[in-house]
Amino acid sequence: MAGIDGTLVAKYLESYAETQGVLPERIADFGQQYRQQGHLTREQLYEIAYESSTRSAYHVDRNPADRCVEVTANVRRVDGDFSKIHLLTGLSGFKAPTASCVLTALDPSRHAIVDTRVWATLERFDFVEGRKESFDAADYVTMIEPIREIASETGYSPEDVGYALFAYDVEHREGTLH
């Protein structure tokens, strides 16, 4: 699909470990906790936020503990990617990229971690238009649709496609990230 095939995904998925991206093993651990408990605690959300964005993770502590449990329990009950991301971004310290970590932990077969690098790779391959530096729930939906198409066509999970797109940008970006 538009130049992103299984070979490209495989190559950059393999090189992902050399990037400074979120550790897939940590996301898998959070996902296991989330599915077992039915929710995530404020402390677990802080850890996810710290993995994703160390600079803004401290904002997570501003959330009441019971609200963190309530929101993450509700995310499991709600249909629709926009609604899920929107719920999570209602918590302090969670913008769409960090919220995408929570969704990917919960269901890597449907979600991917997204950020500026993933958007940039999708833009290079004409899946999205324009440069982006901040993201909201609608932007997540814009990114996850082609990621799922690529996953379907290549046999990789959306999670793996997201990691590969991130690694592709690490290797091909000229200049600074922002």
C-alpha positions, 0 to 999 in steps of 0.5 A: 500500500503506497510503498509500505509493504511487509518488507519495509515493516519487517526491516524497520520493526527490526531496527526499532530496538535501536531507537529511543521509542517506547519499549514494547515489552513495557507496553505488553506488561501494562496491557496484561495488568490492564486486562487482569484488573479491568482498569489502570491505577494512577501509578500505572498511568504515571509509568505509561506516561513516563515511558511515553513522555518523561517531560509531561508524566508528572502531570498524571499525579494531578489526577484523583486516583479514583478518576484514573480507575474510572476513566480506564475502566470506562475506556474498555466499555466504550466503542470507537477510537475517537471516544476512547482517546477522548476519554483518556485525554481528559486526564491530566498528562495525557495527550493523544500520543500518550493515550495511544500507549494505553490503547495499544497496551490494552489491544495491540491487535487494534491500536498503535502508538502514534506520535510526530514520527509516525505522522511524518512517515504516514505523510511521506507515503501520502496517507496524511497531509501536512506536518503535525506536532501535536495531536488530538483524538481526531488525529489519532483516528486519521492515523490509525485507519491507514495503520490498520490497512497496512497491518491488514495487508502485511500481516503485522499487528497495528502495534508493530506497524506503528513501531516500524513507522516510528523507526522509519522516521528515525532513519529518514528524518533530516533536521530536527524533530520539531 
